[in-house]
């Protein structure tokens, strides 16, 4: 089995290196509203369009995985 995987250059752990689904496109394909937001300035408009769509909606927001969570900055003041 391993020899066959190496010969075909298959991952040592098949099935774990999948690309993340494009959820907003899936929503569109099923008749819903789907939208991708990459710029924080576009979020308000995207949410308004999603609420106004009248169908189930997904707003896919891309975030910076290296940024710190808001709770790291405000601590216990979030009560």
Phi and psi restraints in degrees (range 20) as a CNS / XPLOR table:
assign (resid 1 and name C) (resid 2 and name N)
       (resid 2 and name CA) (resid 2 and name C) 1.0 -61.2 20.0 2
assign (resid 2 and name N) (resid 2 and name CA)
       (resid 2 and name C) (resid 3 and name N) 1.0 -39.3 20.0 2
assign (resid 2 and name C) (resid 3 and name N)
       (resid 3 and name CA) (resid 3 and name C) 1.0 -62.7 20.0 2
assign (resid 3 and name N) (resid 3 and name CA)
       (resid 3 and name C) (resid 4 and name N) 1.0 -39.5 20.0 2
assign (resid 3 and name C) (resid 4 and name N)
       (resid 4 and name CA) (resid 4 and name C) 1.0 -65.9 20.0 2
assign (resid 4 and name N) (resid 4 and name CA)
       (resid 4 and name C) (resid 5 and name N) 1.0 -38.9 20.0 2
assign (resid 4 and name C) (resid 5 and name N)
       (resid 5 and name CA) (resid 5 and name C) 1.0 -65.0 20.0 2
assign (resid 5 and name N) (resid 5 and name CA)
       (resid 5 and name C) (resid 6 and name N) 1.0 -43.9 20.0 2
assign (resid 5 and name C) (resid 6 and name N)
       (resid 6 and name CA) (resid 6 and name C) 1.0 -65.4 20.0 2
assign (resid 6 and name N) (resid 6 and name CA)
       (resid 6 and name C) (resid 7 and name N) 1.0 -39.5 20.0 2
assign (resid 6 and name C) (resid 7 and name N)
       (resid 7 and name CA) (resid 7 and name C) 1.0 -64.4 20.0 2
assign (resid 7 and name N) (resid 7 and name CA)
       (resid 7 and name C) (resid 8 and name N) 1.0 -35.7 20.0 2
assign (resid 7 and name C) (resid 8 and name N)
       (resid 8 and name CA) (resid 8 and name C) 1.0 -96.1 20.0 2
assign (resid 8 and name N) (resid 8 and name CA)
       (resid 8 and name C) (resid 9 and name N) 1.0 4.5 20.0 2
assign (resid 8 and name C) (resid 9 and name N)
       (resid 9 and name CA) (resid 9 and name C) 1.0 58.8 20.0 2
assign (resid 9 and name N) (resid 9 and name CA)
       (resid 9 and name C) (resid 10 and name N) 1.0 36.9 20.0 2
assign (resid 9 and name C) (resid 10 and name N)
       (resid 10 and name CA) (resid 10 and name C) 1.0 -82.3 20.0 2
assign (resid 10 and name N) (resid 10 and name CA)
       (resid 10 and name C) (resid 11 and name N) 1.0 146.8 20.0 2
assign (resid 10 and name C) (resid 11 and name N)
       (resid 11 and name CA) (resid 11 and name C) 1.0 -55.6 20.0 2
assign (resid 11 and name N) (resid 11 and name CA)
       (resid 11 and name C) (resid 12 and name N) 1.0 148.2 20.0 2
assign (resid 11 and name C) (resid 12 and name N)
       (resid 12 and name CA) (resid 12 and name C) 1.0 -63.0 20.0 2
assign (resid 12 and name N) (resid 12 and name CA)
       (resid 12 and name C) (resid 13 and name N) 1.0 -24.6 20.0 2
assign (resid 12 and name C) (resid 13 and name N)
       (resid 13 and name CA) (resid 13 and name C) 1.0 -122.2 20.0 2
assign (resid 13 and name N) (resid 13 and name CA)
       (resid 13 and name C) (resid 14 and name N) 1.0 81.6 20.0 2
assign (resid 13 and name C) (resid 14 and name N)
       (resid 14 and name CA) (resid 14 and name C) 1.0 -56.7 20.0 2
assign (resid 14 and name N) (resid 14 and name CA)
       (resid 14 and name C) (resid 15 and name N) 1.0 139.3 20.0 2
assign (resid 14 and name C) (resid 15 and name N)
       (resid 15 and name CA) (resid 15 and name C) 1.0 87.8 20.0 2
assign (resid 15 and name N) (resid 15 and name CA)
       (resid 15 and name C) (resid 16 and name N) 1.0 2.2 20.0 2
assign (resid 15 and name C) (resid 16 and name N)
       (resid 16 and name CA) (resid 16 and name C) 1.0 -108.7 20.0 2
assign (resid 16 and name N) (resid 16 and name CA)
       (resid 16 and name C) (resid 17 and name N) 1.0 -5.9 20.0 2
assign (resid 16 and name C) (resid 17 and name N)
       (resid 17 and name CA) (resid 17 and name C) 1.0 -109.2 20.0 2
assign (resid 17 and name N) (resid 17 and name CA)
       (resid 17 and name C) (resid 18 and name N) 1.0 41.0 20.0 2
assign (resid 17 and name C) (resid 18 and name N)
       (resid 18 and name CA) (resid 18 and name C) 1.0 -74.8 20.0 2
assign (resid 18 and name N) (resid 18 and name CA)
       (resid 18 and name C) (resid 19 and name N) 1.0 151.4 20.0 2
assign (resid 18 and name C) (resid 19 and name N)
       (resid 19 and name CA) (resid 19 and name C) 1.0 -79.5 20.0 2
assign (resid 19 and name N) (resid 19 and name CA)
       (resid 19 and name C) (resid 20 and name N) 1.0 142.6 20.0 2
assign (resid 19 and name C) (resid 20 and name N)
       (resid 20 and name CA) (resid 20 and name C) 1.0 -62.4 20.0 2
assign (resid 20 and name N) (resid 20 and name CA)
       (resid 20 and name C) (resid 21 and name N) 1.0 136.1 20.0 2
assign (resid 20 and name C) (resid 21 and name N)
       (resid 21 and name CA) (resid 21 and name C) 1.0 -62.4 20.0 2
assign (resid 21 and name N) (resid 21 and name CA)
       (resid 21 and name C) (resid 22 and name N) 1.0 151.7 20.0 2
assign (resid 21 and name C) (resid 22 and name N)
       (resid 22 and name CA) (resid 22 and name C) 1.0 -91.7 20.0 2
assign (resid 22 and name N) (resid 22 and name CA)
       (resid 22 and name C) (resid 23 and name N) 1.0 84.0 20.0 2
assign (resid 22 and name C) (resid 23 and name N)
       (resid 23 and name CA) (resid 23 and name C) 1.0 -59.3 20.0 2
assign (resid 23 and name N) (resid 23 and name CA)
       (resid 23 and name C) (resid 24 and name N) 1.0 -39.2 20.0 2
assign (resid 23 and name C) (resid 24 and name N)
       (resid 24 and name CA) (resid 24 and name C) 1.0 -66.3 20.0 2
assign (resid 24 and name N) (resid 24 and name CA)
       (resid 24 and name C) (resid 25 and name N) 1.0 -30.3 20.0 2
assign (resid 24 and name C) (resid 25 and name N)
       (resid 25 and name CA) (resid 25 and name C) 1.0 -73.5 20.0 2
assign (resid 25 and name N) (resid 25 and name CA)
       (resid 25 and name C) (resid 26 and name N) 1.0 -33.5 20.0 2
assign (resid 25 and name C) (resid 26 and name N)
       (resid 26 and name CA) (resid 26 and name C) 1.0 -64.4 20.0 2
assign (resid 26 and name N) (resid 26 and name CA)
       (resid 26 and name C) (resid 27 and name N) 1.0 -42.4 20.0 2
assign (resid 26 and name C) (resid 27 and name N)
       (resid 27 and name CA) (resid 27 and name C) 1.0 -59.3 20.0 2
assign (resid 27 and name N) (resid 27 and name CA)
       (resid 27 and name C) (resid 28 and name N) 1.0 -45.1 20.0 2
assign (resid 27 and name C) (resid 28 and name N)
       (resid 28 and name CA) (resid 28 and name C) 1.0 -61.9 20.0 2
assign (resid 28 and name N) (resid 28 and name CA)
       (resid 28 and name C) (resid 29 and name N) 1.0 -42.7 20.0 2
assign (resid 28 and name C) (resid 29 and name N)
       (resid 29 and name CA) (resid 29 and name C) 1.0 -63.6 20.0 2
assign (resid 29 and name N) (resid 29 and name CA)
       (resid 29 and name C) (resid 30 and name N) 1.0 -26.6 20.0 2
assign (resid 29 and name C) (resid 30 and name N)
       (resid 30 and name CA) (resid 30 and name C) 1.0 -95.7 20.0 2
assign (resid 30 and name N) (resid 30 and name CA)
       (resid 30 and name C) (resid 31 and name N) 1.0 10.6 20.0 2
assign (resid 30 and name C) (resid 31 and name N)
       (resid 31 and name CA) (resid 31 and name C) 1.0 91.8 20.0 2
assign (resid 31 and name N) (resid 31 and name CA)
       (resid 31 and name C) (resid 32 and name N) 1.0 5.5 20.0 2
assign (resid 31 and name C) (resid 32 and name N)
       (resid 32 and name CA) (resid 32 and name C) 1.0 -95.6 20.0 2
assign (resid 32 and name N) (resid 32 and name CA)
       (resid 32 and name C) (resid 33 and name N) 1.0 -172.5 20.0 2
assign (resid 32 and name C) (resid 33 and name N)
       (resid 33 and name CA) (resid 33 and name C) 1.0 -102.4 20.0 2
assign (resid 33 and name N) (resid 33 and name CA)
       (resid 33 and name C) (resid 34 and name N) 1.0 129.6 20.0 2
assign (resid 33 and name C) (resid 34 and name N)
       (resid 34 and name CA) (resid 34 and name C) 1.0 -131.6 20.0 2
assign (resid 34 and name N) (resid 34 and name CA)
       (resid 34 and name C) (resid 35 and name N) 1.0 140.0 20.0 2
assign (resid 34 and name C) (resid 35 and name N)
       (resid 35 and name CA) (resid 35 and name C) 1.0 -150.4 20.0 2
assign (resid 35 and name N) (resid 35 and name CA)
       (resid 35 and name C) (resid 36 and name N) 1.0 141.1 20.0 2
assign (resid 35 and name C) (resid 36 and name N)
       (resid 36 and name CA) (resid 36 and name C) 1.0 -104.5 20.0 2
assign (resid 36 and name N) (resid 36 and name CA)
       (resid 36 and name C) (resid 37 and name N) 1.0 130.7 20.0 2
assign (resid 36 and name C) (resid 37 and name N)
       (resid 37 and name CA) (resid 37 and name C) 1.0 -118.0 20.0 2
assign (resid 37 and name N) (resid 37 and name CA)
       (resid 37 and name C) (resid 38 and name N) 1.0 121.4 20.0 2
assign (resid 37 and name C) (resid 38 and name N)
       (resid 38 and name CA) (resid 38 and name C) 1.0 -113.5 20.0 2
assign (resid 38 and name N) (resid 38 and name CA)
       (resid 38 and name C) (resid 39 and name N) 1.0 -17.9 20.0 2
assign (resid 38 and name C) (resid 39 and name N)
       (resid 39 and name CA) (resid 39 and name C) 1.0 -114.4 20.0 2
assign (resid 39 and name N) (resid 39 and name CA)
       (resid 39 and name C) (resid 40 and name N) 1.0 124.7 20.0 2
assign (resid 39 and name C) (resid 40 and name N)
       (resid 40 and name CA) (resid 40 and name C) 1.0 -53.7 20.0 2
assign (resid 40 and name N) (resid 40 and name CA)
       (resid 40 and name C) (resid 41 and name N) 1.0 -29.3 20.0 2
assign (resid 40 and name C) (resid 41 and name N)
       (resid 41 and name CA) (resid 41 and name C) 1.0 -66.7 20.0 2
assign (resid 41 and name N) (resid 41 and name CA)
       (resid 41 and name C) (resid 42 and name N) 1.0 -19.1 20.0 2
assign (resid 41 and name C) (resid 42 and name N)
       (resid 42 and name CA) (resid 42 and name C) 1.0 -92.5 20.0 2
assign (resid 42 and name N) (resid 42 and name CA)
       (resid 42 and name C) (resid 43 and name N) 1.0 -4.8 20.0 2
assign (resid 42 and name C) (resid 43 and name N)
       (resid 43 and name CA) (resid 43 and name C) 1.0 -65.5 20.0 2
assign (resid 43 and name N) (resid 43 and name CA)
       (resid 43 and name C) (resid 44 and name N) 1.0 -45.5 20.0 2
assign (resid 43 and name C) (resid 44 and name N)
       (resid 44 and name CA) (resid 44 and name C) 1.0 -58.6 20.0 2
assign (resid 44 and name N) (resid 44 and name CA)
       (resid 44 and name C) (resid 45 and name N) 1.0 -47.5 20.0 2
assign (resid 44 and name C) (resid 45 and name N)
       (resid 45 and name CA) (resid 45 and name C) 1.0 -62.1 20.0 2
assign (resid 45 and name N) (resid 45 and name CA)
       (resid 45 and name C) (resid 46 and name N) 1.0 -40.4 20.0 2
assign (resid 45 and name C) (resid 46 and name N)
       (resid 46 and name CA) (resid 46 and name C) 1.0 -64.2 20.0 2
assign (resid 46 and name N) (resid 46 and name CA)
       (resid 46 and name C) (resid 47 and name N) 1.0 -41.4 20.0 2
assign (resid 46 and name C) (resid 47 and name N)
       (resid 47 and name CA) (resid 47 and name C) 1.0 -66.9 20.0 2
assign (resid 47 and name N) (resid 47 and name CA)
       (resid 47 and name C) (resid 48 and name N) 1.0 -39.4 20.0 2
assign (resid 47 and name C) (resid 48 and name N)
       (resid 48 and name CA) (resid 48 and name C) 1.0 -62.5 20.0 2
assign (resid 48 and name N) (resid 48 and name CA)
       (resid 48 and name C) (resid 49 and name N) 1.0 -44.6 20.0 2
assign (resid 48 and name C) (resid 49 and name N)
       (resid 49 and name CA) (resid 49 and name C) 1.0 -63.5 20.0 2
assign (resid 49 and name N) (resid 49 and name CA)
       (resid 49 and name C) (resid 50 and name N) 1.0 -38.1 20.0 2
assign (resid 49 and name C) (resid 50 and name N)
       (resid 50 and name CA) (resid 50 and name C) 1.0 -64.4 20.0 2
assign (resid 50 and name N) (resid 50 and name CA)
       (resid 50 and name C) (resid 51 and name N) 1.0 -44.9 20.0 2
assign (resid 50 and name C) (resid 51 and name N)
       (resid 51 and name CA) (resid 51 and name C) 1.0 -67.3 20.0 2
assign (resid 51 and name N) (resid 51 and name CA)
       (resid 51 and name C) (resid 52 and name N) 1.0 -34.3 20.0 2
assign (resid 51 and name C) (resid 52 and name N)
       (resid 52 and name CA) (resid 52 and name C) 1.0 -81.5 20.0 2
assign (resid 52 and name N) (resid 52 and name CA)
       (resid 52 and name C) (resid 53 and name N) 1.0 -11.4 20.0 2
assign (resid 52 and name C) (resid 53 and name N)
       (resid 53 and name CA) (resid 53 and name C) 1.0 -65.1 20.0 2
assign (resid 53 and name N) (resid 53 and name CA)
       (resid 53 and name C) (resid 54 and name N) 1.0 -29.4 20.0 2
assign (resid 53 and name C) (resid 54 and name N)
       (resid 54 and name CA) (resid 54 and name C) 1.0 75.9 20.0 2
assign (resid 54 and name N) (resid 54 and name CA)
       (resid 54 and name C) (resid 55 and name N) 1.0 9.1 20.0 2
assign (resid 54 and name C) (resid 55 and name N)
       (resid 55 and name CA) (resid 55 and name C) 1.0 -135.8 20.0 2
assign (resid 55 and name N) (resid 55 and name CA)
       (resid 55 and name C) (resid 56 and name N) 1.0 164.0 20.0 2
assign (resid 55 and name C) (resid 56 and name N)
       (resid 56 and name CA) (resid 56 and name C) 1.0 -55.1 20.0 2
assign (resid 56 and name N) (resid 56 and name CA)
       (resid 56 and name C) (resid 57 and name N) 1.0 142.6 20.0 2
assign (resid 56 and name C) (resid 57 and name N)
       (resid 57 and name CA) (resid 57 and name C) 1.0 -136.1 20.0 2
assign (resid 57 and name N) (resid 57 and name CA)
       (resid 57 and name C) (resid 58 and name N) 1.0 149.5 20.0 2
assign (resid 57 and name C) (resid 58 and name N)
       (resid 58 and name CA) (resid 58 and name C) 1.0 -126.8 20.0 2
assign (resid 58 and name N) (resid 58 and name CA)
       (resid 58 and name C) (resid 59 and name N) 1.0 124.6 20.0 2
assign (resid 58 and name C) (resid 59 and name N)
       (resid 59 and name CA) (resid 59 and name C) 1.0 -109.3 20.0 2
assign (resid 59 and name N) (resid 59 and name CA)
       (resid 59 and name C) (resid 60 and name N) 1.0 107.3 20.0 2
assign (resid 59 and name C) (resid 60 and name N)
       (resid 60 and name CA) (resid 60 and name C) 1.0 -87.9 20.0 2
assign (resid 60 and name N) (resid 60 and name CA)
       (resid 60 and name C) (resid 61 and name N) 1.0 112.8 20.0 2
assign (resid 60 and name C) (resid 61 and name N)
       (resid 61 and name CA) (resid 61 and name C) 1.0 -107.3 20.0 2
assign (resid 61 and name N) (resid 61 and name CA)
       (resid 61 and name C) (resid 62 and name N) 1.0 116.8 20.0 2
assign (resid 61 and name C) (resid 62 and name N)
       (resid 62 and name CA) (resid 62 and name C) 1.0 -81.6 20.0 2
assign (resid 62 and name N) (resid 62 and name CA)
       (resid 62 and name C) (resid 63 and name N) 1.0 129.9 20.0 2
assign (resid 62 and name C) (resid 63 and name N)
       (resid 63 and name CA) (resid 63 and name C) 1.0 -119.9 20.0 2
assign (resid 63 and name N) (resid 63 and name CA)
       (resid 63 and name C) (resid 64 and name N) 1.0 165.3 20.0 2
assign (resid 63 and name C) (resid 64 and name N)
       (resid 64 and name CA) (resid 64 and name C) 1.0 -86.4 20.0 2
assign (resid 64 and name N) (resid 64 and name CA)
       (resid 64 and name C) (resid 65 and name N) 1.0 111.5 20.0 2
assign (resid 64 and name C) (resid 65 and name N)
       (resid 65 and name CA) (resid 65 and name C) 1.0 -66.8 20.0 2
assign (resid 65 and name N) (resid 65 and name CA)
       (resid 65 and name C) (resid 66 and name N) 1.0 -12.4 20.0 2
assign (resid 65 and name C) (resid 66 and name N)
       (resid 66 and name CA) (resid 66 and name C) 1.0 -94.1 20.0 2
assign (resid 66 and name N) (resid 66 and name CA)
       (resid 66 and name C) (resid 67 and name N) 1.0 -6.8 20.0 2
assign (resid 66 and name C) (resid 67 and name N)
       (resid 67 and name CA) (resid 67 and name C) 1.0 -77.9 20.0 2
assign (resid 67 and name N) (resid 67 and name CA)
       (resid 67 and name C) (resid 68 and name N) 1.0 156.3 20.0 2
assign (resid 67 and name C) (resid 68 and name N)
       (resid 68 and name CA) (resid 68 and name C) 1.0 -88.1 20.0 2
assign (resid 68 and name N) (resid 68 and name CA)
       (resid 68 and name C) (resid 69 and name N) 1.0 149.3 20.0 2
assign (resid 68 and name C) (resid 69 and name N)
       (resid 69 and name CA) (resid 69 and name C) 1.0 -67.8 20.0 2
assign (resid 69 and name N) (resid 69 and name CA)
       (resid 69 and name C) (resid 70 and name N) 1.0 149.9 20.0 2
assign (resid 69 and name C) (resid 70 and name N)
       (resid 70 and name CA) (resid 70 and name C) 1.0 -57.2 20.0 2
assign (resid 70 and name N) (resid 70 and name CA)
       (resid 70 and name C) (resid 71 and name N) 1.0 -36.0 20.0 2
assign (resid 70 and name C) (resid 71 and name N)
       (resid 71 and name CA) (resid 71 and name C) 1.0 -62.7 20.0 2
assign (resid 71 and name N) (resid 71 and name CA)
       (resid 71 and name C) (resid 72 and name N) 1.0 -23.3 20.0 2
assign (resid 71 and name C) (resid 72 and name N)
       (resid 72 and name CA) (resid 72 and name C) 1.0 -68.9 20.0 2
assign (resid 72 and name N) (resid 72 and name CA)
       (resid 72 and name C) (resid 73 and name N) 1.0 -22.5 20.0 2
assign (resid 72 and name C) (resid 73 and name N)
       (resid 73 and name CA) (resid 73 and name C) 1.0 -94.9 20.0 2
assign (resid 73 and name N) (resid 73 and name CA)
       (resid 73 and name C) (resid 74 and name N) 1.0 -34.6 20.0 2
assign (resid 73 and name C) (resid 74 and name N)
       (resid 74 and name CA) (resid 74 and name C) 1.0 -105.6 20.0 2
assign (resid 74 and name N) (resid 74 and name CA)
       (resid 74 and name C) (resid 75 and name N) 1.0 -12.9 20.0 2
assign (resid 74 and name C) (resid 75 and name N)
       (resid 75 and name CA) (resid 75 and name C) 1.0 55.5 20.0 2
assign (resid 75 and name N) (resid 75 and name CA)
       (resid 75 and name C) (resid 76 and name N) 1.0 -129.9 20.0 2
assign (resid 75 and name C) (resid 76 and name N)
       (resid 76 and name CA) (resid 76 and name C) 1.0 -77.2 20.0 2
assign (resid 76 and name N) (resid 76 and name CA)
       (resid 76 and name C) (resid 77 and name N) 1.0 -0.8 20.0 2
assign (resid 76 and name C) (resid 77 and name N)
       (resid 77 and name CA) (resid 77 and name C) 1.0 -75.8 20.0 2
assign (resid 77 and name N) (resid 77 and name CA)
       (resid 77 and name C) (resid 78 and name N) 1.0 -1.0 20.0 2
assign (resid 77 and name C) (resid 78 and name N)
       (resid 78 and name CA) (resid 78 and name C) 1.0 -84.9 20.0 2
assign (resid 78 and name N) (resid 78 and name CA)
       (resid 78 and name C) (resid 79 and name N) 1.0 18.3 20.0 2
